[in-house]
Amino acid sequence: MNKYELMFIVESDVSEEKREQLIAKFKAYVEAHNGNLEGIEKVGMKKLAYPINFKNEGFYVIFNMNMDPTEVDAMSKLMNITDGICRHMFVRK
């Protein structure tokens, strides 16, 4: 297992309840696939450097975790098709 940092941006028009459900969904995904979540940092609403899908703000969330590299690819594909997530990035530490 490798250490990763996952940063993802939740769209600004998503309700707070739905945002918490998205965070819980990806937390459960990590734990269900033998990953270890070391910490979750909810950075908050930030202005984007450039508009994405005509939106200027997004809610930033950072996960620090240990996970199998094959599961990272699968999680990335899941995030690509999830409504409410506008961008995500995995960084191997």
SEFIZA-3560 file (N, C-alpha, C; in Angstrom, 3 decimals):
REM SEFIZA-3560
<numar><xx>0.837</xx><yy>-1.183</yy><zz>0.000</zz><atom>N</atom></numar>
<numar><xx>0.000</xx><yy>0.000</yy><zz>0.000</zz><atom>CA</atom></numar>
<numar><xx>0.879</xx><yy>1.242</yy><zz>0.000</zz><atom>C</atom></numar>
<numar><xx>0.432</xx><yy>2.246</yy><zz>-0.730</zz><atom>N</atom></numar>
<numar><xx>1.150</xx><yy>3.500</yy><zz>-0.836</zz><atom>CA</atom></numar>
<numar><xx>0.378</xx><yy>4.613</yy><zz>-0.136</zz><atom>C</atom></numar>
<numar><xx>1.095</xx><yy>5.652</yy><zz>0.243</zz><atom>N</atom></numar>
<numar><xx>0.452</xx><yy>6.829</yy><zz>0.834</zz><atom>CA</atom></numar>
<numar><xx>0.037</xx><yy>7.779</yy><zz>-0.276</zz><atom>C</atom></numar>
<numar><xx>-1.185</xx><yy>8.278</yy><zz>-0.175</zz><atom>N</atom></numar>
<numar><xx>-1.725</xx><yy>9.209</yy><zz>-1.165</zz><atom>CA</atom></numar>
<numar><xx>-2.389</xx><yy>10.383</yy><zz>-0.469</zz><atom>C</atom></numar>
<numar><xx>-2.418</xx><yy>11.487</yy><zz>-1.196</zz><atom>N</atom></numar>
<numar><xx>-3.236</xx><yy>12.625</yy><zz>-0.804</zz><atom>CA</atom></numar>
<numar><xx>-4.230</xx><yy>12.836</yy><zz>-1.935</zz><atom>C</atom></numar>
<numar><xx>-5.497</xx><yy>12.841</yy><zz>-1.600</zz><atom>N</atom></numar>
<numar><xx>-6.561</xx><yy>13.059</yy><zz>-2.569</zz><atom>CA</atom></numar>
<numar><xx>-7.175</xx><yy>14.419</yy><zz>-2.284</zz><atom>C</atom></numar>
<numar><xx>-7.191</xx><yy>15.278</yy><zz>-3.283</zz><atom>N</atom></numar>
<numar><xx>-7.866</xx><yy>16.562</yy><zz>-3.170</zz><atom>CA</atom></numar>
<numar><xx>-8.984</xx><yy>16.551</yy><zz>-4.194</zz><atom>C</atom></numar>
<numar><xx>-10.197</xx><yy>16.861</yy><zz>-3.743</zz><atom>N</atom></numar>
<numar><xx>-11.292</xx><yy>16.974</yy><zz>-4.693</zz><atom>CA</atom></numar>
<numar><xx>-12.116</xx><yy>18.207</yy><zz>-4.398</zz><atom>C</atom></numar>
<numar><xx>-12.767</xx><yy>18.710</yy><zz>-5.440</zz><atom>N</atom></numar>
<numar><xx>-13.574</xx><yy>19.922</yy><zz>-5.347</zz><atom>CA</atom></numar>
<numar><xx>-15.025</xx><yy>19.552</yy><zz>-5.594</zz><atom>C</atom></numar>
<numar><xx>-15.861</xx><yy>19.884</yy><zz>-4.615</zz><atom>N</atom></numar>
<numar><xx>-17.302</xx><yy>19.680</yy><zz>-4.741</zz><atom>CA</atom></numar>
<numar><xx>-17.886</xx><yy>20.975</yy><zz>-5.293</zz><atom>C</atom></numar>
<numar><xx>-18.788</xx><yy>20.855</yy><zz>-6.255</zz><atom>N</atom></numar>
<numar><xx>-19.381</xx><yy>22.039</yy><zz>-6.876</zz><atom>CA</atom></numar>
<numar><xx>-20.077</xx><yy>22.909</yy><zz>-5.848</zz><atom>C</atom></numar>
<numar><xx>-20.071</xx><yy>24.218</yy><zz>-6.081</zz><atom>N</atom></numar>
<numar><xx>-20.590</xx><yy>25.178</yy><zz>-5.105</zz><atom>CA</atom></numar>
<numar><xx>-22.105</xx><yy>25.124</yy><zz>-4.952</zz><atom>C</atom></numar>
<numar><xx>-22.821</xx><yy>24.671</yy><zz>-5.966</zz><atom>N</atom></numar>
<numar><xx>-24.286</xx><yy>24.645</yy><zz>-5.870</zz><atom>CA</atom></numar>
<numar><xx>-24.835</xx><yy>23.372</yy><zz>-5.211</zz><atom>C</atom></numar>
<numar><xx>-23.956</xx><yy>22.485</yy><zz>-4.763</zz><atom>N</atom></numar>
<numar><xx>-24.371</xx><yy>21.264</yy><zz>-4.062</zz><atom>CA</atom></numar>
<numar><xx>-24.723</xx><yy>21.633</yy><zz>-2.618</zz><atom>C</atom></numar>
<numar><xx>-25.838</xx><yy>21.112</yy><zz>-2.116</zz><atom>N</atom></numar>
<numar><xx>-26.264</xx><yy>21.422</yy><zz>-0.753</zz><atom>CA</atom></numar>
<numar><xx>-25.281</xx><yy>20.832</yy><zz>0.261</zz><atom>C</atom></numar>
<numar><xx>-25.308</xx><yy>21.367</yy><zz>1.476</zz><atom>N</atom></numar>
<numar><xx>-24.397</xx><yy>20.903</yy><zz>2.522</zz><atom>CA</atom></numar>
<numar><xx>-24.647</xx><yy>19.438</yy><zz>2.861</zz><atom>C</atom></numar>
<numar><xx>-25.895</xx><yy>19.034</yy><zz>2.867</zz><atom>N</atom></numar>
<numar><xx>-26.245</xx><yy>17.638</yy><zz>3.165</zz><atom>CA</atom></numar>
<numar><xx>-25.690</xx><yy>16.696</yy><zz>2.092</zz><atom>C</atom></numar>
<numar><xx>-25.858</xx><yy>17.067</yy><zz>0.831</zz><atom>N</atom></numar>
<numar><xx>-25.347</xx><yy>16.256</yy><zz>-0.280</zz><atom>CA</atom></numar>
<numar><xx>-23.816</xx><yy>16.219</yy><zz>-0.265</zz><atom>C</atom></numar>
<numar><xx>-23.192</xx><yy>17.350</yy><zz>0.103</zz><atom>N</atom></numar>
<numar><xx>-21.729</xx><yy>17.411</yy><zz>0.190</zz><atom>CA</atom></numar>
<numar><xx>-21.206</xx><yy>16.446</yy><zz>1.238</zz><atom>C</atom></numar>
<numar><xx>-21.855</xx><yy>16.398</yy><zz>2.395</zz><atom>N</atom></numar>
<numar><xx>-21.454</xx><yy>15.465</yy><zz>3.452</zz><atom>CA</atom></numar>
<numar><xx>-21.657</xx><yy>14.014</yy><zz>3.012</zz><atom>C</atom></numar>
<numar><xx>-22.708</xx><yy>13.768</yy><zz>2.220</zz><atom>N</atom></numar>
<numar><xx>-22.937</xx><yy>12.419</yy><zz>1.695</zz><atom>CA</atom></numar>
<numar><xx>-21.838</xx><yy>12.011</yy><zz>0.725</zz><atom>C</atom></numar>
<numar><xx>-21.373</xx><yy>12.948</yy><zz>-0.093</zz><atom>N</atom></numar>
<numar><xx>-20.279</xx><yy>12.648</yy><zz>-1.020</zz><atom>CA</atom></numar>
<numar><xx>-18.995</xx><yy>12.329</yy><zz>-0.262</zz><atom>C</atom></numar>
<numar><xx>-18.702</xx><yy>13.107</yy><zz>0.771</zz><atom>N</atom></numar>
<numar><xx>-17.501</xx><yy>12.860</yy><zz>1.575</zz><atom>CA</atom></numar>
<numar><xx>-17.601</xx><yy>11.499</yy><zz>2.249</zz><atom>C</atom></numar>
<numar><xx>-18.764</xx><yy>11.180</yy><zz>2.804</zz><atom>N</atom></numar>
<numar><xx>-18.972</xx><yy>9.888</yy><zz>3.460</zz><atom>CA</atom></numar>
<numar><xx>-18.881</xx><yy>8.740</yy><zz>2.453</zz><atom>C</atom></numar>
<numar><xx>-19.362</xx><yy>8.967</yy><zz>1.230</zz><atom>N</atom></numar>
<numar><xx>-19.307</xx><yy>7.940</yy><zz>0.181</zz><atom>CA</atom></numar>
<numar><xx>-17.868</xx><yy>7.570</yy><zz>-0.141</zz><atom>C</atom></numar>
<numar><xx>-16.999</xx><yy>8.560</yy><zz>-0.305</zz><atom>N</atom></numar>
<numar><xx>-15.610</xx><yy>8.270</yy><zz>-0.655</zz><atom>CA</atom></numar>
<numar><xx>-14.816</xx><yy>7.762</yy><zz>0.545</zz><atom>C</atom></numar>
<numar><xx>-15.196</xx><yy>8.181</yy><zz>1.734</zz><atom>N</atom></numar>
<numar><xx>-14.574</xx><yy>7.631</yy><zz>2.943</zz><atom>CA</atom></numar>
<numar><xx>-14.910</xx><yy>6.144</yy><zz>3.050</zz><atom>C</atom></numar>
<numar><xx>-16.177</xx><yy>5.788</yy><zz>2.814</zz><atom>N</atom></numar>
<numar><xx>-16.601</xx><yy>4.390</yy><zz>2.862</zz><atom>CA</atom></numar>
<numar><xx>-15.929</xx><yy>3.574</yy><zz>1.760</zz><atom>C</atom></numar>
<numar><xx>-15.708</xx><yy>4.183</yy><zz>0.598</zz><atom>N</atom></numar>
<numar><xx>-15.037</xx><yy>3.483</yy><zz>-0.495</zz><atom>CA</atom></numar>
<numar><xx>-13.615</xx><yy>3.100</yy><zz>-0.097</zz><atom>C</atom></numar>
<numar><xx>-12.891</xx><yy>4.050</yy><zz>0.507</zz><atom>N</atom></numar>
<numar><xx>-11.511</xx><yy>3.783</yy><zz>0.937</zz><atom>CA</atom></numar>
<numar><xx>-11.489</xx><yy>2.643</yy><zz>1.949</zz><atom>C</atom></numar>
<numar><xx>-12.370</xx><yy>2.704</yy><zz>2.938</zz><atom>N</atom></numar>
<numar><xx>-12.395</xx><yy>1.695</yy><zz>3.993</zz><atom>CA</atom></numar>
<numar><xx>-12.854</xx><yy>0.334</yy><zz>3.463</zz><atom>C</atom></numar>
<numar><xx>-13.768</xx><yy>0.314</yy><zz>2.493</zz><atom>N</atom></numar>
<numar><xx>-14.274</xx><yy>-0.946</yy><zz>1.944</zz><atom>CA</atom></numar>
<numar><xx>-13.238</xx><yy>-1.659</yy><zz>1.077</zz><atom>C</atom></numar>
<numar><xx>-12.281</xx><yy>-0.922</yy><zz>0.555</zz><atom>N</atom></numar>
<numar><xx>-11.273</xx><yy>-1.513</yy><zz>-0.327</zz><atom>CA</atom></numar>
<numar><xx>-9.908</xx><yy>-1.597</yy><zz>0.365</zz><atom>C</atom></numar>
<numar><xx>-9.943</xx><yy>-1.918</yy><zz>1.647</zz><atom>N</atom></numar>
<numar><xx>-8.748</xx><yy>-2.155</yy><zz>2.467</zz><atom>CA</atom></numar>
<numar><xx>-7.806</xx><yy>-0.963</yy><zz>2.534</zz><atom>C</atom></numar>
<numar><xx>-8.337</xx><yy>0.227</yy><zz>2.415</zz><atom>N</atom></numar>
<numar><xx>-7.536</xx><yy>1.437</yy><zz>2.564</zz><atom>CA</atom></numar>
<numar><xx>-7.586</xx><yy>1.923</yy><zz>3.997</zz><atom>C</atom></numar>
<numar><xx>-6.652</xx><yy>2.778</yy><zz>4.342</zz><atom>N</atom></numar>
<numar><xx>-6.597</xx><yy>3.348</yy><zz>5.679</zz><atom>CA</atom></numar>
<numar><xx>-6.632</xx><yy>4.863</yy><zz>5.545</zz><atom>C</atom></numar>
<numar><xx>-7.688</xx><yy>5.477</yy><zz>6.068</zz><atom>N</atom></numar>
<numar><xx>-7.848</xx><yy>6.920</yy><zz>5.986</zz><atom>CA</atom></numar>
<numar><xx>-7.201</xx><yy>7.558</yy><zz>7.208</zz><atom>C</atom></numar>
<numar><xx>-6.138</xx><yy>8.336</yy><zz>6.995</zz><atom>N</atom></numar>
<numar><xx>-5.406</xx><yy>8.955</yy><zz>8.104</zz><atom>CA</atom></numar>
<numar><xx>-6.007</xx><yy>10.284</yy><zz>8.530</zz><atom>C</atom></numar>
<numar><xx>-6.681</xx><yy>10.969</yy><zz>7.640</zz><atom>N</atom></numar>
<numar><xx>-7.272</xx><yy>12.245</yy><zz>8.000</zz><atom>CA</atom></numar>
<numar><xx>-8.093</xx><yy>12.835</yy><zz>6.876</zz><atom>C</atom></numar>
<numar><xx>-9.094</xx><yy>13.617</yy><zz>7.273</zz><atom>N</atom></numar>
<numar><xx>-9.930</xx><yy>14.346</yy><zz>6.324</zz><atom>CA</atom></numar>
<numar><xx>-9.860</xx><yy>15.815</yy><zz>6.702</zz><atom>C</atom></numar>
<numar><xx>-9.516</xx><yy>16.637</yy><zz>5.741</zz><atom>N</atom></numar>
<numar><xx>-9.475</xx><yy>18.081</yy><zz>5.983</zz><atom>CA</atom></numar>
<numar><xx>-10.480</xx><yy>18.746</yy><zz>5.046</zz><atom>C</atom></numar>
<numar><xx>-11.481</xx><yy>19.384</yy><zz>5.652</zz><atom>N</atom></numar>
<numar><xx>-12.466</xx><yy>20.134</yy><zz>4.873</zz><atom>CA</atom></numar>
<numar><xx>-11.979</xx><yy>21.578</yy><zz>4.822</zz><atom>C</atom></numar>
<numar><xx>-11.351</xx><yy>21.923</yy><zz>3.722</zz><atom>N</atom></numar>
<numar><xx>-10.755</xx><yy>23.251</yy><zz>3.580</zz><atom>CA</atom></numar>
<numar><xx>-11.838</xx><yy>24.315</yy><zz>3.490</zz><atom>C</atom></numar>
<numar><xx>-12.901</xx><yy>24.032</yy><zz>2.786</zz><atom>N</atom></numar>
<numar><xx>-14.011</xx><yy>24.968</yy><zz>2.695</zz><atom>CA</atom></numar>
<numar><xx>-14.171</xx><yy>25.549</yy><zz>1.305</zz><atom>C</atom></numar>
<numar><xx>-15.058</xx><yy>26.535</yy><zz>1.219</zz><atom>N</atom></numar>
<numar><xx>-15.378</xx><yy>27.167</yy><zz>-0.044</zz><atom>CA</atom></numar>
<numar><xx>-14.249</xx><yy>28.116</yy><zz>-0.438</zz><atom>C</atom></numar>
<numar><xx>-13.717</xx><yy>27.918</yy><zz>-1.628</zz><atom>N</atom></numar>
<numar><xx>-12.615</xx><yy>28.739</yy><zz>-2.149</zz><atom>CA</atom></numar>
<numar><xx>-12.941</xx><yy>29.177</yy><zz>-3.573</zz><atom>C</atom></numar>
<numar><xx>-12.392</xx><yy>30.298</yy><zz>-3.938</zz><atom>N</atom></numar>
<numar><xx>-12.522</xx><yy>30.784</yy><zz>-5.314</zz><atom>CA</atom></numar>
<numar><xx>-11.597</xx><yy>29.968</yy><zz>-6.207</zz><atom>C</atom></numar>
<numar><xx>-12.107</xx><yy>29.524</yy><zz>-7.337</zz><atom>N</atom></numar>
<numar><xx>-11.317</xx><yy>28.751</yy><zz>-8.284</zz><atom>CA</atom></numar>
<numar><xx>-10.408</xx><yy>29.685</yy><zz>-9.083</zz><atom>C</atom></numar>
<numar><xx>-9.294</xx><yy>29.181</yy><zz>-9.551</zz><atom>N</atom></numar>
<numar><xx>-8.349</xx><yy>29.974</yy><zz>-10.331</zz><atom>CA</atom></numar>
<numar><xx>-8.964</xx><yy>30.390</yy><zz>-11.672</zz><atom>C</atom></numar>
<numar><xx>-9.839</xx><yy>29.556</yy><zz>-12.209</zz><atom>N</atom></numar>
<numar><xx>-10.522</xx><yy>29.855</yy><zz>-13.461</zz><atom>CA</atom></numar>
<numar><xx>-11.883</xx><yy>29.169</yy><zz>-13.403</zz><atom>C</atom></numar>
<numar><xx>-12.877</xx><yy>29.683</yy><zz>-14.110</zz><atom>N</atom></numar>
<numar><xx>-14.211</xx><yy>29.066</yy><zz>-14.057</zz><atom>CA</atom></numar>
<numar><xx>-14.198</xx><yy>27.636</yy><zz>-14.591</zz><atom>C</atom></numar>
<numar><xx>-14.890</xx><yy>26.767</yy><zz>-13.879</zz><atom>N</atom></numar>
<numar><xx>-15.080</xx><yy>25.378</yy><zz>-14.295</zz><atom>CA</atom></numar>
<numar><xx>-16.584</xx><yy>25.156</yy><zz>-14.387</zz><atom>C</atom></numar>
<numar><xx>-17.050</xx><yy>24.813</yy><zz>-15.565</zz><atom>N</atom></numar>
<numar><xx>-18.496</xx><yy>24.629</yy><zz>-15.806</zz><atom>CA</atom></numar>
<numar><xx>-19.289</xx><yy>25.863</yy><zz>-15.383</zz><atom>C</atom></numar>
<numar><xx>-18.755</xx><yy>27.039</yy><zz>-15.694</zz><atom>N</atom></numar>
<numar><xx>-19.378</xx><yy>28.334</yy><zz>-15.406</zz><atom>CA</atom></numar>
<numar><xx>-19.536</xx><yy>28.610</yy><zz>-13.914</zz><atom>C</atom></numar>
<numar><xx>-18.739</xx><yy>27.975</yy><zz>-13.090</zz><atom>N</atom></numar>
<numar><xx>-18.763</xx><yy>28.192</yy><zz>-11.634</zz><atom>CA</atom></numar>
<numar><xx>-17.420</xx><yy>28.769</yy><zz>-11.206</zz><atom>C</atom></numar>
<numar><xx>-17.459</xx><yy>29.702</yy><zz>-10.258</zz><atom>N</atom></numar>
<numar><xx>-16.240</xx><yy>30.378</yy><zz>-9.816</zz><atom>CA</atom></numar>
<numar><xx>-15.768</xx><yy>29.928</yy><zz>-8.440</zz><atom>C</atom></numar>
<numar><xx>-16.572</xx><yy>29.129</yy><zz>-7.731</zz><atom>N</atom></numar>
<numar><xx>-16.215</xx><yy>28.660</yy><zz>-6.392</zz><atom>CA</atom></numar>
<numar><xx>-16.426</xx><yy>27.162</yy><zz>-6.296</zz><atom>C</atom></numar>
<numar><xx>-15.730</xx><yy>26.554</yy><zz>-5.312</zz><atom>N</atom></numar>
<numar><xx>-15.897</xx><yy>25.143</yy><zz>-5.043</zz><atom>CA</atom></numar>
<numar><xx>-15.490</xx><yy>24.838</yy><zz>-3.613</zz><atom>C</atom></numar>
<numar><xx>-15.994</xx><yy>23.734</yy><zz>-3.077</zz><atom>N</atom></numar>
<numar><xx>-15.683</xx><yy>23.298</yy><zz>-1.712</zz><atom>CA</atom></numar>
<numar><xx>-14.560</xx><yy>22.273</yy><zz>-1.792</zz><atom>C</atom></numar>
<numar><xx>-13.412</xx><yy>22.600</yy><zz>-1.203</zz><atom>N</atom></numar>
<numar><xx>-12.226</xx><yy>21.746</yy><zz>-1.274</zz><atom>CA</atom></numar>
<numar><xx>-12.188</xx><yy>20.764</yy><zz>-0.105</zz><atom>C</atom></numar>
<numar><xx>-11.855</xx><yy>19.505</yy><zz>-0.398</zz><atom>N</atom></numar>
<numar><xx>-11.710</xx><yy>18.449</yy><zz>0.606</zz><atom>CA</atom></numar>
<numar><xx>-10.415</xx><yy>17.702</yy><zz>0.331</zz><atom>C</atom></numar>
<numar><xx>-9.647</xx><yy>17.408</yy><zz>1.397</zz><atom>N</atom></numar>
<numar><xx>-8.383</xx><yy>16.683</yy><zz>1.258</zz><atom>CA</atom></numar>
<numar><xx>-8.433</xx><yy>15.423</yy><zz>2.118</zz><atom>C</atom></numar>
<numar><xx>-8.148</xx><yy>14.270</yy><zz>1.507</zz><atom>N</atom></numar>
<numar><xx>-8.016</xx><yy>12.996</yy><zz>2.210</zz><atom>CA</atom></numar>
<numar><xx>-6.531</xx><yy>12.634</yy><zz>2.246</zz><atom>C</atom></numar>
<numar><xx>-6.018</xx><yy>12.222</yy><zz>3.385</zz><atom>N</atom></numar>
<numar><xx>-4.703</xx><yy>11.595</yy><zz>3.502</zz><atom>CA</atom></numar>
<numar><xx>-4.960</xx><yy>10.129</yy><zz>3.790</zz><atom>C</atom></numar>
<numar><xx>-4.391</xx><yy>9.241</yy><zz>2.967</zz><atom>N</atom></numar>
<numar><xx>-4.765</xx><yy>7.832</yy><zz>3.090</zz><atom>CA</atom></numar>
<numar><xx>-3.655</xx><yy>6.915</yy><zz>2.591</zz><atom>C</atom></numar>
<numar><xx>-3.774</xx><yy>5.652</yy><zz>2.985</zz><atom>N</atom></numar>
<numar><xx>-2.958</xx><yy>4.560</yy><zz>2.460</zz><atom>CA</atom></numar>
<numar><xx>-3.900</xx><yy>3.690</yy><zz>1.647</zz><atom>C</atom></numar>
<numar><xx>-3.465</xx><yy>3.346</yy><zz>0.424</zz><atom>N</atom></numar>
<numar><xx>-4.358</xx><yy>2.579</yy><zz>-0.440</zz><atom>CA</atom></numar>
<numar><xx>-3.551</xx><yy>1.840</yy><zz>-1.502</zz><atom>C</atom></numar>
<numar><xx>-4.112</xx><yy>0.738</yy><zz>-1.978</zz><atom>N</atom></numar>
<numar><xx>-3.516</xx><yy>-0.046</yy><zz>-3.048</zz><atom>CA</atom></numar>
<numar><xx>-3.605</xx><yy>0.748</yy><zz>-4.362</zz><atom>C</atom></numar>
<numar><xx>-2.535</xx><yy>0.794</yy><zz>-5.151</zz><atom>N</atom></numar>
<numar><xx>-2.546</xx><yy>1.591</yy><zz>-6.387</zz><atom>CA</atom></numar>
<numar><xx>-3.640</xx><yy>1.205</yy><zz>-7.386</zz><atom>C</atom></numar>
<numar><xx>-4.008</xx><yy>-0.062</yy><zz>-7.450</zz><atom>N</atom></numar>
<numar><xx>-5.070</xx><yy>-0.454</yy><zz>-8.377</zz><atom>CA</atom></numar>
<numar><xx>-6.418</xx><yy>0.116</yy><zz>-7.939</zz><atom>C</atom></numar>
<numar><xx>-6.615</xx><yy>0.236</yy><zz>-6.640</zz><atom>N</atom></numar>
<numar><xx>-7.861</xx><yy>0.805</yy><zz>-6.133</zz><atom>CA</atom></numar>
<numar><xx>-7.929</xx><yy>2.311</yy><zz>-6.368</zz><atom>C</atom></numar>
<numar><xx>-6.773</xx><yy>2.958</yy><zz>-6.427</zz><atom>N</atom></numar>
<numar><xx>-6.745</xx><yy>4.395</yy><zz>-6.705</zz><atom>CA</atom></numar>
<numar><xx>-7.302</xx><yy>4.661</yy><zz>-8.100</zz><atom>C</atom></numar>
<numar><xx>-6.916</xx><yy>3.844</yy><zz>-9.075</zz><atom>N</atom></numar>
<numar><xx>-7.439</xx><yy>3.997</yy><zz>-10.432</zz><atom>CA</atom></numar>
<numar><xx>-8.953</xx><yy>3.807</yy><zz>-10.470</zz><atom>C</atom></numar>
<numar><xx>-9.426</xx><yy>2.810</yy><zz>-9.755</zz><atom>N</atom></numar>
<numar><xx>-10.867</xx><yy>2.546</yy><zz>-9.719</zz><atom>CA</atom></numar>
<numar><xx>-11.622</xx><yy>3.689</yy><zz>-9.042</zz><atom>C</atom></numar>
<numar><xx>-11.039</xx><yy>4.224</yy><zz>-7.969</zz><atom>N</atom></numar>
<numar><xx>-11.677</xx><yy>5.340</yy><zz>-7.266</zz><atom>CA</atom></numar>
<numar><xx>-11.693</xx><yy>6.591</yy><zz>-8.143</zz><atom>C</atom></numar>
<numar><xx>-10.644</xx><yy>6.799</yy><zz>-8.906</zz><atom>N</atom></numar>
<numar><xx>-10.582</xx><yy>7.938</yy><zz>-9.820</zz><atom>CA</atom></numar>
<numar><xx>-11.684</xx><yy>7.850</yy><zz>-10.878</zz><atom>C</atom></numar>
<numar><xx>-11.907</xx><yy>6.657</yy><zz>-11.406</zz><atom>N</atom></numar>
<numar><xx>-12.974</xx><yy>6.463</yy><zz>-12.392</zz><atom>CA</atom></numar>
<numar><xx>-14.344</xx><yy>6.712</yy><zz>-11.773</zz><atom>C</atom></numar>
<numar><xx>-14.515</xx><yy>6.287</yy><zz>-10.518</zz><atom>N</atom></numar>
<numar><xx>-15.775</xx><yy>6.538</yy><zz>-9.819</zz><atom>CA</atom></numar>
<numar><xx>-16.003</xx><yy>8.030</yy><zz>-9.630</zz><atom>C</atom></numar>
<numar><xx>-14.953</xx><yy>8.757</yy><zz>-9.275</zz><atom>N</atom></numar>
<numar><xx>-15.091</xx><yy>10.204</yy><zz>-9.063</zz><atom>CA</atom></numar>
<numar><xx>-15.402</xx><yy>10.934</yy><zz>-10.365</zz><atom>C</atom></numar>
<numar><xx>-14.904</xx><yy>10.416</yy><zz>-11.486</zz><atom>N</atom></numar>
<numar><xx>-15.186</xx><yy>11.045</yy><zz>-12.780</zz><atom>CA</atom></numar>
<numar><xx>-16.664</xx><yy>10.998</yy><zz>-13.138</zz><atom>C</atom></numar>
<numar><xx>-17.367</xx><yy>9.969</yy><zz>-12.713</zz><atom>N</atom></numar>
<numar><xx>-18.780</xx><yy>9.833</yy><zz>-13.082</zz><atom>CA</atom></numar>
<numar><xx>-19.728</xx><yy>10.277</yy><zz>-11.965</zz><atom>C</atom></numar>
<numar><xx>-19.197</xx><yy>10.746</yy><zz>-10.845</zz><atom>N</atom></numar>
<numar><xx>-20.035</xx><yy>11.177</yy><zz>-9.734</zz><atom>CA</atom></numar>
<numar><xx>-20.481</xx><yy>12.619</yy><zz>-9.932</zz><atom>C</atom></numar>
<numar><xx>-21.789</xx><yy>12.838</yy><zz>-9.884</zz><atom>N</atom></numar>
<numar><xx>-22.322</xx><yy>14.200</yy><zz>-9.988</zz><atom>CA</atom></numar>
<numar><xx>-21.951</xx><yy>14.987</yy><zz>-8.742</zz><atom>C</atom></numar>
<numar><xx>-21.568</xx><yy>16.237</yy><zz>-8.935</zz><atom>N</atom></numar>
<numar><xx>-21.223</xx><yy>17.100</yy><zz>-7.807</zz><atom>CA</atom></numar>
<numar><xx>-19.722</xx><yy>17.261</yy><zz>-7.621</zz><atom>C</atom></numar>
<numar><xx>-18.916</xx><yy>16.389</yy><zz>-8.214</zz><atom>N</atom></numar>
<numar><xx>-17.450</xx><yy>16.503</yy><zz>-8.133</zz><atom>CA</atom></numar>
<numar><xx>-16.981</xx><yy>17.142</yy><zz>-9.440</zz><atom>C</atom></numar>
<numar><xx>-16.339</xx><yy>18.326</yy><zz>-9.330</zz><atom>N</atom></numar>
<numar><xx>-15.905</xx><yy>18.964</yy><zz>-10.583</zz><atom>CA</atom></numar>
<numar><xx>-14.451</xx><yy>18.644</yy><zz>-10.912</zz><atom>C</atom></numar>
<numar><xx>-13.590</xx><yy>18.429</yy><zz>-9.908</zz><atom>N</atom></numar>
<numar><xx>-12.195</xx><yy>18.056</yy><zz>-10.155</zz><atom>CA</atom></numar>
<numar><xx>-11.692</xx><yy>17.193</yy><zz>-9.000</zz><atom>C</atom></numar>
<numar><xx>-10.697</xx><yy>16.356</yy><zz>-9.295</zz><atom>N</atom></numar>
<numar><xx>-10.020</xx><yy>15.590</yy><zz>-8.247</zz><atom>CA</atom></numar>
<numar><xx>-8.581</xx><yy>15.329</yy><zz>-8.683</zz><atom>C</atom></numar>
<numar><xx>-7.719</xx><yy>15.087</yy><zz>-7.693</zz><atom>N</atom></numar>
<numar><xx>-6.326</xx><yy>14.827</yy><zz>-7.989</zz><atom>CA</atom></numar>
<numar><xx>-5.733</xx><yy>13.953</yy><zz>-6.897</zz><atom>C</atom></numar>
<numar><xx>-5.077</xx><yy>12.857</yy><zz>-7.303</zz><atom>N</atom></numar>
<numar><xx>-4.342</xx><yy>11.993</yy><zz>-6.389</zz><atom>CA</atom></numar>
<numar><xx>-2.861</xx><yy>12.344</yy><zz>-6.480</zz><atom>C</atom></numar>
<numar><xx>-2.208</xx><yy>12.454</yy><zz>-5.339</zz><atom>N</atom></numar>
<numar><xx>-0.768</xx><yy>12.688</yy><zz>-5.294</zz><atom>CA</atom></numar>
<numar><xx>-0.158</xx><yy>11.612</yy><zz>-4.407</zz><atom>C</atom></numar>
<numar><xx>0.835</xx><yy>10.889</yy><zz>-4.940</zz><atom>N</atom></numar>
<numar><xx>1.509</xx><yy>9.874</yy><zz>-4.145</zz><atom>CA</atom></numar>
<numar><xx>2.574</xx><yy>10.555</yy><zz>-3.302</zz><atom>C</atom></numar>
<numar><xx>2.537</xx><yy>10.292</yy><zz>-2.009</zz><atom>N</atom></numar>
<numar><xx>3.500</xx><yy>10.916</yy><zz>-1.098</zz><atom>CA</atom></numar>
<numar><xx>4.781</xx><yy>10.120</yy><zz>-1.019</zz><atom>C</atom></numar>
//
